[in-house]
């Protein structure tokens, strides 16, 4: 920036401190605008528009390195309606956000006295801007000038600007917004270490089951080869070997099943790529960039969805592959857009800045139709042709074998409920940090931790589903596909239950808008996490099942 070049102070939004997502345009409160002519601001990115960023020009005349003494920039004619609006805002702890050169600044609207009868408005914005060379690296706002709100008076709004040299480098100017003491707490390291011990235990357990039982089973089955027919008929007829003729039977509802697996693989690849991008680039320095990145990566990874979903559907002998492709492509977008649409109505009713503009909705629909669908088609065709042949190690019998009675704790429903506990245990401390950065005012920046947690989650999920499936097959129940998917996906139920605890005990949110926003998007988050875990669990279990049945000698 050159000396005396214009510096724009953008007013973003105002809203209650405890409801982070309930925001309104700054000028929806009866503030007055400065004398300088307005500059309009368009949404720069899709992410900005979806996150309800509403930048409006403050009308304050600020020039680079040009000091301004306390100057009145406008006056508010305070009639009863305006006073009531301000009093309501002060009672609900409203505060506002502004931007100078993309640096956020927060200020409080006003305050009440101890007994809550008189309300005061802060009228003087004292800006202190730090510069390093010709770049702005630091902004601080002090609110002064407490004026009591009395109807039918004039309130003068004033500002001053002070410039000071700063040693902060331009690249590091966002560091003051991060909170290392919160994120790099010992608890954080401890939870990672704890989950890591659980992983070692589970991997040990799975390998022990595989080594001991399978070796014993294989030995028994090969010993049976030497017996004559009479002995074999009287021999022990139980275990997973008995269901070899049914274990590769297609799952029930193969179309929905393969669509879920495809979507889960896509969510996993999106999470993986976005976390890597966030580790390399500091996505928190730009408004809405995290969301824009996620949408772009989701659209670009659509072939993954088509490939896994399409090939699985073809393997299971599905014929209506075009319908399967449509379901797979629109499963997640429909869930997200449906929730957003419902919450949008409430946002419009509240006149909140979170209401998604019509143009943005059209843009998102276009991405679904013209990017996600064609790429999904490409993936489906590749999947069907490259790995769509059913190459199972065992023949599937023509007649399904009856499933014997078993103990109650071996029933698929019980296995499904218990399956999600360990994966949830491995992530729930990280969930606290992620929730706090989204629903409260922390910037999440420890993506290395998040990557570790994702890897640990996947390993735990695969181990748990393999153990569950092994027990199920030993009980001669061959319905392992849905069981392996659902026992991993039940993690989502535990995460959603945890979000209730978080809402009531960790936040002070209130009001219909914020509550529906919270539980609506938490449901989307939990479902996506569940579909991802389910797909990871199924893929791991499928490899395991294939492995144990290839080594069996079958008459």
Residue pairs with C-beta under 8 A, 6 or more apart in sequence:
1 7
1 64
1 134
1 135
1 136
2 64
2 134
3 64
3 65
3 66
4 63
4 64
4 65
4 66
5 63
5 64
6 62
6 63
6 64
7 62
7 63
7 64
7 100
7 101
7 129
7 136
8 39
8 57
8 62
8 100
9 57
9 58
9 60
9 62
9 98
9 99
9 100
9 127
10 41
10 55
10 56
10 57
10 58
10 98
10 99
10 100
11 26
11 27
11 55
11 56
11 57
11 58
11 96
11 98
12 26
12 53
12 54
12 55
12 56
12 96
12 97
12 98
12 99
12 104
13 23
13 24
13 25
13 26
13 52
13 53
13 54
13 96
13 97
13 353
14 23
14 24
14 25
14 26
14 28
14 29
14 89
14 94
14 95
14 96
14 97
14 109
15 22
15 23
15 24
15 94
15 95
15 352
16 22
16 92
16 93
16 94
16 511
17 93
17 94
17 95
18 93
18 507
18 508
18 509
18 510
19 509
19 510
19 511
19 513
19 514
20 439
20 440
20 441
21 52
21 354
21 439
21 513
21 514
21 517
21 518
22 350
22 352
22 354
22 511
22 513
22 514
22 517
23 52
23 54
23 352
23 353
23 354
24 350
24 351
24 352
24 353
25 54
25 56
25 353
26 54
26 56
26 96
26 98
27 33
27 56
28 351
29 85
29 86
29 89
29 94
29 109
30 76
30 81
30 82
30 85
30 86
31 76
31 157
32 74
32 75
32 76
32 157
33 57
33 58
33 59
33 74
34 58
34 59
34 60
34 61
34 73
34 74
35 59
35 61
35 73
35 74
36 57
36 59
36 60
36 61
37 59
38 56
38 57
38 59
39 57
40 57
41 55
41 56
41 57
43 49
43 53
43 357
43 360
44 287
44 288
45 287
45 288
45 289
45 292
46 288
46 291
46 292
46 295
46 360
46 363
46 364
47 287
47 288
47 289
47 290
47 291
47 292
47 293
47 295
48 287
48 288
48 292
49 288
49 356
49 357
49 359
49 360
50 288
50 291
50 356
50 360
50 364
51 287
51 288
51 291
51 354
52 347
52 352
52 353
52 354
52 355
53 287
53 288
53 353
54 353
55 99
58 98
59 73
59 74
60 73
60 159
61 68
61 73
62 68
62 100
62 127
62 161
64 131
64 134
64 136
65 131
65 163
66 161
66 163
67 161
67 162
67 163
68 159
68 160
68 161
69 160
70 124
70 158
70 159
70 160
71 158
71 159
71 160
72 156
72 157
72 158
73 157
73 158
73 159
74 156
74 157
75 154
75 155
75 156
75 157
76 82
76 154
76 155
76 157
77 154
78 86
78 149
78 150
78 151
78 152
78 153
78 154
78 155
79 151
79 152
80 151
80 152
83 149
83 150
83 151
86 109
86 110
86 119
86 121
86 149
87 119
87 149
89 109
89 110
90 109
90 110
90 111
90 112
90 119
90 120
90 121
91 112
91 116
91 119
93 108
94 108
94 109
95 106
95 107
95 108
95 109
96 106
96 107
96 109
97 104
97 105
97 106
98 104
98 105
98 106
98 107
98 141
99 105
100 127
100 129
100 136
100 139
101 136
101 139
102 285
102 286
102 287
103 136
103 138
103 139
103 173
103 174
104 177
105 127
105 139
105 140
105 141
106 141
107 122
107 125
107 141
107 143
108 122
108 143
109 121
109 122
110 119
110 120
110 121
110 122
110 146
110 149
111 119
111 120
111 122
111 146
112 118
112 119
112 120
113 119
113 120
118 148
118 149
119 148
119 149
120 146
120 147
120 148
120 149
121 146
121 147
121 149
121 155
122 143
122 144
122 145
122 146
123 145
123 146
123 147
123 155
123 156
123 157
123 158
124 143
124 144
124 145
124 157
124 158
124 159
124 160
125 141
125 142
125 143
125 157
125 158
125 159
125 160
126 141
126 142
126 143
126 144
126 159
126 160
126 162
127 139
127 140
127 141
127 159
127 160
127 161
127 162
128 139
128 140
128 141
128 142
128 161
128 162
128 164
129 136
129 138
129 139
129 140
129 161
129 162
129 163
129 164
130 136
130 137
130 138
130 139
130 140
130 163
130 164
130 165
130 166
130 168
131 137
131 163
131 164
131 165
131 166
132 165
132 166
132 167
132 168
132 169
132 170
133 170
135 170
136 173
137 166
137 168
137 169
137 170
137 173
138 166
138 168
138 173
138 176
145 158
147 155
149 155
168 175
168 176
174 282
174 284
174 285
174 443
177 284
177 443
178 443
178 445
179 442
179 443
182 433
182 436
182 442
183 433
183 442
183 444
183 445
183 446
183 449
184 446
187 429
188 429
188 433
188 446
188 449
191 429
191 430
192 449
192 452
192 453
192 456
195 425
195 426
195 427
195 453
195 456
195 460
196 456
198 422
198 425
198 426
198 456
198 460
199 426
199 456
199 459
199 460
199 463
202 422
202 459
202 460
202 463
202 464
203 459
203 463
205 463
205 467
206 463
206 466
206 467
209 467
209 470
210 548
213 470
214 548
214 551
217 239
217 240
217 241
218 551
218 552
220 236
221 241
221 552
221 553
222 553
224 232
224 235
225 553
227 235
238 474
238 476
239 474
239 476
240 247
240 470
240 473
240 474
240 476
240 548
241 552
242 401
242 476
243 401
243 473
243 476
243 477
243 478
244 394
244 549
244 552
244 554
245 394
245 395
245 396
245 397
245 401
246 396
246 397
246 400
246 401
246 478
247 394
247 473
247 478
247 480
247 545
247 549
248 390
248 392
248 393
248 394
248 396
248 549
249 396
249 400
249 478
250 316
250 317
250 318
251 257
251 316
251 479
251 481
251 482
252 479
252 482
254 312
254 313
254 316
254 317
254 318
255 313
255 318
255 320
255 323
255 324
255 327
256 327
257 312
257 316
257 481
257 482
257 485
258 308
258 309
258 310
258 312
258 313
258 316
258 318
258 324
258 328
259 309
259 313
259 324
259 327
259 328
259 331
260 331
260 485
260 531
260 534
260 535
261 308
261 309
261 312
261 485
261 534
261 535
261 538
261 539
262 304
262 305
262 306
262 307
262 308
262 309
262 310
262 312
262 328
262 535
263 305
263 309
263 328
263 331
263 332
263 531
263 535
264 531
264 532
264 533
264 534
264 535
264 536
264 538
265 304
265 305
265 308
265 309
265 535
265 539
266 298
266 301
266 302
266 304
266 305
266 308
266 332
267 332
267 528
267 531
267 532
267 535
268 458
268 532
268 535
268 536
269 301
269 304
270 294
270 297
270 298
270 301
271 454
271 532
272 454
273 297
273 301
274 290
274 293
274 294
274 297
275 447
275 450
275 451
275 454
276 451
277 283
277 293
277 297
278 290
278 293
278 447
278 450
279 447
279 448
279 451
282 445
283 289
283 290
283 293
284 290
284 443
284 444
284 445
295 364
295 367
298 332
298 372
299 367
299 371
299 372
299 375
300 375
302 329
302 371
302 372
302 373
302 375
302 376
302 379
303 375
303 376
303 378
303 379
303 382
304 379
305 328
305 329
305 376
305 379
306 325
306 328
306 329
306 375
306 376
306 377
306 378
306 379
306 380
306 381
306 382
306 383
307 379
307 380
307 382
307 383
307 386
308 383
308 535
309 324
309 325
309 328
309 379
309 380
309 383
310 321
310 324
310 325
310 328
310 379
310 380
310 381
310 382
310 383
310 384
310 388
311 383
311 384
311 386
311 387
311 388
312 383
313 321
313 324
313 384
314 321
314 383
314 384
314 388
314 389
315 387
315 388
315 389
315 390
316 390
317 390
318 324
321 380
321 384
324 380
325 376
325 377
325 380
326 373
328 376
328 380
329 368
329 372
329 373
329 376
330 368
330 373
332 528
332 531
333 368
333 372
335 524
335 527
335 528
336 524
337 364
337 365
337 368
339 520
339 521
339 523
339 524
340 356
342 516
342 520
343 354
343 516
343 517
343 520
343 521
344 355
344 356
346 512
346 513
346 516
346 517
347 354
347 355
347 356
347 513
347 517
348 355
350 513
352 513
354 517
392 546
392 549
393 546
393 549
393 550
394 549
394 552
394 554
395 554
401 476
401 478
403 476
403 477
403 478
403 479
404 475
404 476
406 475
406 476
406 477
407 475
408 414
410 471
410 472
410 475
410 477
412 472
412 477
412 479
412 482
412 483
412 486
415 468
415 471
415 472
415 483
415 487
416 483
416 486
416 487
416 490
417 490
418 468
418 487
419 464
419 465
419 468
419 486
419 487
419 488
419 490
419 491
419 537
420 487
420 488
420 489
420 490
420 491
420 492
420 493
420 494
420 533
421 494
422 460
422 464
423 457
423 460
423 461
423 464
423 488
423 491
423 533
424 491
424 494
424 495
424 498
426 453
426 456
426 457
426 460
427 453
427 456
427 457
427 491
427 495
428 494
428 495
428 498
430 449
430 450
430 453
431 495
431 498
432 502
432 506
433 444
433 446
433 449
434 444
434 450
435 499
435 502
435 506
436 442
436 506
437 443
437 444
438 444
439 502
439 507
439 509
439 518
440 507
444 450
457 533
458 536
461 488
461 491
461 533
461 536
461 537
461 540
462 536
462 537
462 539
462 540
462 541
464 487
464 488
464 537
465 484
465 487
465 488
465 537
465 538
465 540
465 541
466 540
466 541
466 544
468 483
468 484
468 487
469 480
469 483
469 484
469 541
469 544
469 545
470 544
472 479
472 480
472 483
473 480
473 545
480 541
480 545
481 538
484 537
484 538
484 541
484 542
485 534
485 535
485 537
485 538
486 534
487 537
488 530
488 533
488 534
488 536
488 537
488 538
489 530
489 531
489 533
489 534
489 537
490 530
491 529
491 530
491 533
492 526
492 527
492 529
492 530
492 531
492 533
493 526
493 530
495 525
495 526
495 529
495 530
496 522
496 523
496 526
499 518
499 519
499 522
499 526
503 509
503 515
503 518
503 519
509 515
509 518
